[in-house]
């Protein structure tokens, strides 16, 4: 998500983050449907091997396909600020 924040303009960042969230949700849903089929074809050891291969492919895509950001900078809408922690601790919450 930090790389997405660095590679997108601020006006498109919300859409990019939403696409990441949608992709995670769809992948989770597909995994519930496809896991019994994968288990019958590959077995549990095969699923773990497939996950390892897919992780290596994903790392290669990030390294060789996705461009490096020109400038890495702080984005207030995607990262926590160091000065805000004390402010949060000092804030009083009134319970009624």
Protein Blocks (a to p, Z undefined) as FASTA:
>chain_A
ZZmmmmpcfklmmmmmmmmmmmmmmmmmmmmmmmmmmmmmnommlmmmmmmmmmmmmmmm
mmmmmccdfbdcddfklpccfklmmmmmmpccddZZ
